[in-house]
């Protein structure tokens, strides 16, 4: 990716890629369709992102935060896309690698949060449950849709209850 692509234009392309992936699913979303929707050349998109997988993964993750309200607000659009990406990634190594490169920094961000809590004295040493935190949080985001159907999305209240009832007690438990 080059840095000469204007930020406003980048946001427009990412929004179009996200919208198309939500409407059509990952497999039916094409770089050509994103180019047409944004009046951008395919060559420009390939130069910026390299391939469809990198473009769609960045579109889904653009501006993501760990804040629960933000996660919940984005879950309605993102969970179906992410589930589609995960399914398509089983037969597309480039997509799976792009997803992994997106998720690894978020996993590291969770680890840093735990280490800060240890440094503040809120936790006594790095708890064994910390290694499960990314999986538990990811599960809390996608499980309602998987188990209760597409209309069931993790809202902020649900995510707060998962944190209060499950994650924090697990992190505070003494080995």
Secondary structure, DSSP 8 states (H G I E B T S, - for coil): --TTS-HHHHHHHHHHHHHHHHHH-TTT--HHHHHHHHT--HHHHHHHHSSHHHHHHHHHHTT--S-HHHHHHHHHHHHHHHHHHHHHHTS-HHHHHHHHHHHHHHHHHHHHHHHHHHHTTSSSS--GGGGGHHHHHHHHHHHHHHHH-TT----HHHHHHHIIIIIHHHHH---
